[in-house]
Amino acid sequence: MAKVIKYTLDFGTSSTLLGAITELGHVSSIPLDFKNDDNHIMKSLIYTPSKHEWYFGNECYGKYLELEGEGRFFRSFKTLLSRESFESTMIHGEKVSVESLIARFLREVRHRANSFYQQDVTSVRVGRPVRFGETLKSDQLALKRLTKALELAGFTNIEFIYEPVAAAKASKEVFNREKLVLIADIGAGTSDFSVIKFKSSKFNDEDILSISGVNVGGDSFDYELMKNFILPELGSLVRYSKGDSSIKHGISKVLLSKICSPAIFSLINDAQIYTYIEDALDNVEDSEDEMKLKNMENLFNEKLGFDLMKEIEKCKIELSKLSEKELSYCKRGVKIKKSLSQKKCFELSQTKIEEIRKALQEALDLAGVNQSDIDSVMCTGGGVQNPMIMAELQSRFNEISINLDQVQKTVVMGMND
């Protein structure tokens, strides 16, 4: 087998891919997860039921259900990189830093790749979003943490490339004239845009006219779905008074935000939840409110949070094609039956769409071009399949081609020299 010079890594919030630059050329991606339908794509998931048991990728869901949620389950953990207020979490009685948690996953990816090639490879080129966090400080923190995690995973020679730039380099389209192409890289955690001047000759870095990004992605829409449709069925809107007081109490905004976030959900201290539930159950008078609170109590007692989130994700995908979809979930004391409206989801997500819209416009402005100057739109990242994002792109660029080929593999395909 050819000697590997370096790996090329697309570590995503929801999925991860890895390729290689070898002496004989560039391998765009290799099999990482034979439990997944596409074994070249590894779900960015970690499940650890005990100190000496760790599972990664698609296998996590099955093990999580088999062991009835014992231990800890992590998803969307890449988004923790930019959270300045979050430094560590307790796992099996030990404090584990953000860097160490992510290193666990990246070390497994490297191990699987090394096993595939039968070589110990310590050099890697890594895709990075234009903007990890909301501020420059959080962005720098995320890059520092990711670098540390890669080092802990066994990489000693690390270089980064902007994900939309890698996507641009992956283009195999042959242009017989100079064309302006907008790269739209929509992931689970971030949305990046860049304007590239493509020529018939080889792609050069100076052809990158602009890069812009925002810390909003597919998970942002899941957040809105969870907050506005699902959590009310779990008592998030319950209000109650204590004793003779007229002051109304309810779930705190901080706790509500944590429950809605896929990354933070697994990090919630159970005591925070149970304190709220017990306090509310002691004081509510409405039987329907009591039933909803019991739903939340059973969800955490039975550790069904991620199982419910998986069902919500399936429902969201189906809702992209339907005007209405009913979520029916009934397991171990948790009963939710809720009709979801595509129109209502669109309305609730307009704030997030506006942030993405501004990042897109910033890319055009920085490049000094108008929307009408764009000849083609190239999409990458699973988030572009979100109907709200596609509707925005199609409304802006309805007369030009929008390329959706290989949306999940474009970045790793473009990391060759």
C-alpha positions as CSV (number, residue, x, y, z in Angstrom):
1,M,0.0,0.0,0.0
2,A,1.2,3.5,-0.9
3,K,2.9,5.5,1.9
4,V,0.6,8.1,3.4
5,I,2.1,11.6,3.7
6,K,-0.8,13.1,5.6
7,Y,-4.5,12.6,6.4
8,T,-7.1,15.1,5.3
9,L,-9.8,15.5,8.0
10,D,-13.3,17.0,7.8
11,F,-14.4,16.9,11.4
12,G,-18.0,18.0,11.4
13,T,-20.6,18.7,14.0
14,S,-22.8,15.8,12.8
15,S,-20.5,13.7,10.6
16,T,-16.8,13.2,10.0
17,L,-14.8,12.1,7.0
18,L,-11.2,11.4,6.4
19,G,-9.0,11.1,3.3
20,A,-5.3,10.9,2.6
21,I,-2.5,12.4,0.6
22,T,-0.3,9.5,-0.4
23,E,2.9,9.1,-2.6
24,L,0.6,8.0,-5.4
25,G,-2.0,10.8,-5.1
26,H,-5.0,11.9,-3.1
27,V,-7.6,9.5,-1.7
28,S,-10.7,11.6,-1.1
29,S,-12.2,9.4,1.7
30,I,-11.7,6.0,3.3
31,P,-14.1,3.7,5.2
32,L,-14.4,4.7,8.8
33,D,-17.7,3.2,10.0
34,F,-19.1,-0.1,8.8
35,K,-22.1,0.4,11.0
36,N,-23.2,3.3,8.8
37,D,-25.0,3.0,5.5
38,D,-22.2,5.0,3.8
39,N,-19.2,3.6,5.6
40,H,-17.0,6.5,4.5
41,I,-19.1,8.8,6.7
42,M,-18.7,8.5,10.5
43,K,-21.4,10.1,12.7
44,S,-19.8,12.5,15.2
45,L,-21.1,10.5,18.2
46,I,-19.6,9.2,21.5
47,Y,-21.3,6.8,23.9
48,T,-19.6,5.5,27.1
49,P,-21.7,3.3,29.4
50,S,-18.8,2.7,31.7
51,K,-15.2,3.8,32.3
52,H,-13.7,1.1,30.1
53,E,-16.4,1.1,27.4
54,W,-16.4,3.7,24.6
55,Y,-18.4,3.6,21.4
56,F,-18.1,5.9,18.4
57,G,-20.2,6.6,15.3
58,N,-23.4,4.9,14.3
59,E,-22.9,2.1,16.8
60,C,-23.7,4.5,19.6
61,Y,-27.4,4.6,19.0
62,G,-27.9,0.8,19.2
63,K,-25.7,0.5,22.3
64,Y,-27.4,3.4,24.0
65,L,-30.8,1.7,23.6
66,E,-29.5,-1.7,24.4
67,L,-28.0,-0.5,27.7
68,E,-31.1,1.7,28.4
69,G,-29.1,5.0,28.4
70,E,-26.6,4.0,31.1
71,G,-23.6,6.3,31.2
72,R,-23.1,9.3,28.9
73,F,-24.0,10.1,25.3
74,F,-22.5,13.0,23.4
75,R,-23.4,14.5,20.0
76,S,-22.7,17.9,18.4
77,F,-19.7,18.2,20.7
78,K,-17.7,20.1,18.1
79,T,-19.9,23.2,19.1
80,L,-18.4,23.0,22.6
81,L,-15.1,24.3,21.2
82,S,-16.2,27.9,21.1
83,R,-18.2,27.9,24.3
84,E,-16.1,30.1,26.6
85,S,-18.3,29.3,29.7
86,F,-17.8,25.5,29.2
87,E,-14.5,23.9,30.1
88,S,-15.2,20.4,31.3
89,T,-17.8,17.8,32.3
90,M,-17.8,14.8,34.7
91,I,-17.6,11.4,33.1
92,H,-17.6,8.3,35.3
93,G,-16.5,10.4,38.3
94,E,-13.6,12.2,36.5
95,K,-13.4,15.7,35.2
96,V,-12.9,15.7,31.4
97,S,-12.0,18.8,29.5
98,V,-13.5,19.8,26.1
99,E,-10.1,19.0,24.5
100,S,-9.9,15.6,26.0
101,L,-13.5,14.6,25.1
102,I,-13.0,15.6,21.5
103,A,-9.6,14.0,21.4
104,R,-11.3,10.7,22.3
105,F,-13.2,10.8,19.1
106,L,-10.4,12.1,16.9
107,R,-8.0,9.5,18.3
108,E,-10.5,6.8,17.3
109,V,-10.8,8.3,13.8
110,R,-7.0,8.3,13.5
111,H,-6.8,4.7,14.9
112,R,-9.3,3.4,12.3
113,A,-7.4,5.2,9.5
114,N,-4.0,3.9,10.7
115,S,-5.5,0.3,10.8
116,F,-6.8,0.8,7.2
117,Y,-3.5,1.9,5.9
118,Q,-1.4,-0.2,8.3
119,Q,0.7,2.9,9.0
120,D,1.2,5.3,11.9
121,V,0.4,8.7,10.4
122,T,0.9,11.8,12.5
123,S,0.4,14.6,9.9
124,V,-3.1,16.0,9.2
125,R,-4.7,18.8,7.2
126,V,-8.0,19.8,8.9
127,G,-10.9,21.8,7.5
128,R,-12.2,24.6,9.7
129,P,-15.2,26.8,9.5
130,V,-14.7,30.5,8.7
131,R,-16.1,31.3,12.1
132,F,-16.3,28.9,15.0
133,G,-17.9,31.3,17.5
134,E,-19.8,34.5,17.8
135,T,-16.8,36.6,18.7
136,L,-13.1,36.7,17.7
137,K,-12.2,35.6,21.2
138,S,-14.5,32.5,21.0
139,D,-13.2,31.7,17.5
140,Q,-9.6,31.8,18.7
141,L,-10.5,29.7,21.7
142,A,-12.1,27.1,19.5
143,L,-9.0,26.9,17.2
144,K,-6.7,26.6,20.2
145,R,-8.9,23.8,21.7
146,L,-9.2,21.9,18.4
147,T,-5.4,22.1,18.0
148,K,-4.9,20.7,21.5
149,A,-7.4,17.9,20.8
150,L,-5.6,16.9,17.6
151,E,-2.3,16.8,19.5
152,L,-3.9,14.6,22.2
153,A,-5.2,12.4,19.4
154,G,-1.6,11.8,18.3
155,F,-1.1,14.3,15.5
156,T,2.2,16.2,15.6
157,N,2.1,18.1,12.3
158,I,-1.2,20.0,12.0
159,E,-2.4,22.5,9.4
160,F,-5.8,24.1,8.8
161,I,-7.7,25.0,5.6
162,Y,-11.0,27.0,5.4
163,E,-13.8,24.6,4.6
164,P,-15.3,26.6,1.8
165,V,-11.9,27.0,0.2
166,A,-11.5,23.2,0.3
167,A,-14.9,22.8,-1.2
168,A,-13.9,25.2,-4.1
169,K,-10.7,23.2,-4.7
170,A,-12.9,20.0,-5.0
171,S,-14.7,21.3,-8.0
172,K,-14.1,19.1,-11.1
173,E,-16.2,21.3,-13.3
174,V,-14.4,22.5,-16.3
175,F,-15.1,26.1,-17.2
176,N,-14.4,27.3,-20.8
177,R,-14.5,30.9,-19.6
178,E,-13.9,32.8,-16.3
179,K,-16.8,32.3,-13.9
180,L,-17.7,33.6,-10.4
181,V,-18.9,30.8,-8.1
182,L,-20.5,31.1,-4.7
183,I,-19.5,28.3,-2.3
184,A,-22.2,27.6,0.3
185,D,-21.0,25.4,3.1
186,I,-23.8,24.8,5.5
187,G,-23.0,22.4,8.4
188,A,-24.7,21.5,11.6
189,G,-22.9,24.1,13.6
190,T,-21.8,26.8,11.1
191,S,-22.7,28.4,7.7
192,D,-19.8,29.6,5.5
193,F,-19.8,31.4,2.2
194,S,-17.1,32.3,-0.2
195,V,-16.8,33.8,-3.7
196,I,-14.3,32.2,-6.0
197,K,-13.1,33.3,-9.5
198,F,-12.9,30.1,-11.5
199,K,-10.8,30.0,-14.6
200,S,-10.1,27.2,-17.1
201,S,-6.6,26.9,-15.7
202,K,-5.7,25.3,-12.3
203,F,-7.3,26.8,-9.2
204,N,-5.1,29.3,-7.3
205,D,-5.5,30.8,-3.8
206,E,-5.6,34.3,-5.2
207,D,-8.8,33.3,-6.9
208,I,-10.6,33.4,-3.5
209,L,-12.3,36.8,-3.6
210,S,-14.0,36.6,-0.2
211,I,-14.8,34.4,2.8
212,S,-17.6,34.9,5.3
213,G,-19.3,32.8,8.0
214,V,-21.8,32.7,10.9
215,N,-22.1,30.5,13.9
216,V,-25.5,29.2,12.8
217,G,-26.2,25.8,11.2
218,G,-28.5,22.8,11.1
219,D,-28.5,22.4,14.9
220,S,-29.9,25.9,15.2
221,F,-33.1,24.8,13.5
222,D,-33.3,21.7,15.7
223,Y,-33.1,24.1,18.6
224,E,-36.1,26.0,17.4
225,L,-38.1,22.8,16.7
226,M,-37.3,21.4,20.2
227,K,-38.1,24.7,22.0
228,N,-41.4,25.5,20.3
229,F,-42.9,22.2,19.5
230,I,-41.5,19.4,21.7
231,L,-40.6,21.0,25.1
232,P,-44.1,22.4,25.7
233,E,-45.2,18.7,25.8
234,L,-42.6,18.2,28.5
235,G,-43.8,21.1,30.7
236,S,-41.6,23.9,29.6
237,L,-44.5,26.4,29.5
238,V,-45.9,25.3,32.9
239,R,-46.3,28.2,35.4
240,Y,-47.1,27.9,39.0
241,S,-47.3,29.8,42.3
242,K,-46.0,28.9,45.7
243,G,-48.3,29.1,48.7
244,D,-50.2,32.4,48.8
245,S,-47.8,34.2,46.6
246,S,-49.0,35.6,43.2
247,I,-45.5,35.3,41.7
248,K,-45.4,32.9,38.8
249,H,-42.5,30.4,38.5
250,G,-41.3,28.2,35.7
251,I,-38.3,26.7,34.0
252,S,-35.3,29.0,33.8
253,K,-34.2,30.4,30.5
254,V,-30.7,28.9,31.1
255,L,-32.0,25.4,31.7
256,L,-34.5,25.7,28.8
257,S,-31.6,26.7,26.5
258,K,-29.5,23.7,27.6
259,I,-32.3,21.2,27.0
260,C,-32.8,22.6,23.5
261,S,-29.2,22.3,22.5
262,P,-28.0,18.9,21.1
263,A,-24.5,19.5,22.4
264,I,-25.4,20.7,25.9
265,F,-28.3,18.3,26.5
266,S,-26.0,15.5,27.6
267,L,-24.1,17.8,30.0
268,I,-27.1,18.9,32.0
269,N,-26.8,18.1,35.7
270,D,-29.7,15.9,36.6
271,A,-30.2,17.8,39.9
272,Q,-31.1,20.9,37.9
273,I,-33.9,19.1,36.1
274,Y,-35.2,17.3,39.2
275,T,-35.2,20.4,41.3
276,Y,-37.4,22.1,38.7
277,I,-39.7,19.1,38.2
278,E,-40.2,18.5,42.0
279,D,-40.8,22.2,42.7
280,A,-43.4,22.4,39.8
281,L,-45.2,19.1,40.7
282,D,-45.6,20.2,44.3
283,N,-47.4,23.4,43.2
284,V,-49.2,22.8,39.9
285,E,-52.9,22.3,40.1
286,D,-53.8,21.5,36.5
287,S,-53.8,17.8,35.7
288,E,-52.6,18.4,32.1
289,D,-49.6,20.3,33.4
290,E,-48.9,17.5,35.8
291,M,-48.9,15.0,33.0
292,K,-46.4,17.1,31.0
293,L,-44.1,17.4,33.9
294,K,-44.3,13.6,34.4
295,N,-43.3,13.3,30.8
296,M,-40.1,15.3,31.4
297,E,-39.4,13.3,34.6
298,N,-39.7,10.0,32.8
299,L,-37.6,11.2,29.9
300,F,-34.7,11.9,32.3
301,N,-35.3,8.9,34.6
302,E,-35.3,6.5,31.7
303,K,-32.5,8.4,29.8
304,L,-34.5,8.6,26.6
305,G,-33.3,12.1,25.6
306,F,-31.2,11.1,22.7
307,D,-33.7,8.5,21.5
308,L,-36.4,11.3,21.4
309,M,-33.9,13.6,19.6
310,K,-33.3,11.0,16.9
311,E,-37.1,10.7,16.4
312,I,-37.4,14.5,16.1
313,E,-34.5,14.5,13.6
314,K,-36.4,11.9,11.4
315,C,-39.5,13.9,11.7
316,K,-37.7,17.1,10.7
317,I,-36.4,15.4,7.6
318,E,-39.8,14.2,6.6
319,L,-41.2,17.6,7.3
320,S,-39.0,19.0,4.6
321,K,-41.2,17.3,2.1
322,L,-44.6,17.5,3.8
323,S,-46.7,20.5,4.9
324,E,-47.5,18.7,8.2
325,K,-46.1,15.7,10.1
326,E,-47.2,14.1,13.4
327,L,-44.6,13.1,15.9
328,S,-45.8,10.2,17.9
329,Y,-43.5,9.0,20.7
330,C,-44.5,6.5,23.4
331,K,-41.8,4.8,25.4
332,R,-41.4,3.9,29.1
333,G,-43.7,6.6,30.5
334,V,-43.0,9.3,27.9
335,K,-46.0,10.1,25.7
336,I,-45.8,12.8,23.1
337,K,-48.2,13.3,20.2
338,K,-47.6,16.5,18.4
339,S,-48.5,17.8,15.0
340,L,-45.7,19.7,13.4
341,S,-46.3,22.3,10.7
342,Q,-43.8,23.1,8.0
343,K,-45.1,26.6,7.7
344,K,-44.8,27.2,11.5
345,C,-41.2,25.9,11.4
346,F,-40.4,28.3,8.6
347,E,-41.8,31.2,10.6
348,L,-39.9,30.3,13.8
349,S,-36.6,30.0,11.9
350,Q,-36.6,33.3,10.2
351,T,-34.2,34.9,12.7
352,K,-31.7,32.1,11.9
353,I,-32.3,32.4,8.2
354,E,-31.7,36.2,8.4
355,E,-28.3,35.5,10.1
356,I,-27.3,33.2,7.3
357,R,-28.6,35.7,4.7
358,K,-26.4,38.4,6.2
359,A,-23.3,36.1,6.0
360,L,-24.1,35.3,2.4
361,Q,-24.5,39.0,1.5
362,E,-21.2,39.8,3.4
363,A,-19.4,37.4,1.1
364,L,-20.7,39.1,-1.9
365,D,-19.9,42.6,-0.5
366,L,-16.3,41.6,0.4
367,A,-15.8,40.2,-3.1
368,G,-17.1,43.5,-4.5
369,V,-19.7,41.7,-6.7
370,N,-23.5,41.7,-7.0
371,Q,-25.8,38.8,-6.7
372,S,-26.4,39.0,-10.5
373,D,-22.7,38.5,-11.1
374,I,-22.7,35.0,-9.7
375,D,-22.5,32.3,-12.4
376,S,-22.9,29.2,-10.3
377,V,-23.6,28.1,-6.7
378,M,-21.8,25.1,-5.3
379,C,-23.2,23.6,-2.1
380,T,-21.6,21.4,0.6
381,G,-22.5,20.2,4.1
382,G,-25.7,18.4,5.1
383,G,-27.4,21.6,6.1
384,V,-27.9,22.7,2.5
385,Q,-30.7,20.1,2.2
386,N,-32.7,22.0,4.8
387,P,-35.7,23.3,2.8
388,M,-35.5,26.8,4.3
389,I,-31.9,27.2,3.3
390,M,-32.5,25.8,-0.2
391,A,-35.5,28.2,-0.6
392,E,-33.3,31.1,0.3
393,L,-30.6,30.1,-2.2
394,Q,-33.2,29.4,-4.9
395,S,-35.0,32.7,-4.4
396,R,-31.7,34.6,-4.8
397,F,-30.2,32.5,-7.6
398,N,-33.2,31.1,-9.4
399,E,-31.8,31.5,-12.9
400,I,-28.4,29.8,-12.3
401,S,-27.4,26.2,-11.4
402,I,-27.1,25.1,-7.8
403,N,-24.8,22.2,-7.5
404,L,-25.8,19.7,-4.8
405,D,-23.5,16.8,-5.9
406,Q,-21.5,15.1,-3.1
407,V,-22.6,17.7,-0.5
408,Q,-21.2,15.8,2.5
409,K,-17.9,14.8,0.9
410,T,-16.9,18.0,-1.0
411,V,-14.7,19.5,1.8
412,V,-12.5,16.4,2.3
413,M,-12.3,15.9,-1.4
414,G,-10.7,19.4,-1.8
415,M,-7.9,19.1,0.7
416,N,-5.3,17.7,-1.7
417,D,-2.3,19.8,-2.6
